[in-house]
């Protein structure tokens, strides 16, 4: 049995064509990008607007971190 066969707390990922963590792993996304994918993928089946707000929060942090990288490079 694989980890994909088990889901704790619902079936909002198992019903997808590809589970978000598989997409995240295959595309080697970082923590923040991965969470954006996760929350956007599940919002309609689980958390609604709160999940979209969580995705937005992770995206805001990612933008902040990328902005800091750009500032360091240009310094």
Secondary structure, 3 states (H helix, E strand, C coil): CCHHHCCCCCCCCCCCCCCHHHHHHHCCCCHHHHHHHHHHHHCCCCCCHHHHHHHHHHHHHHHHHHHHHHHHHHC
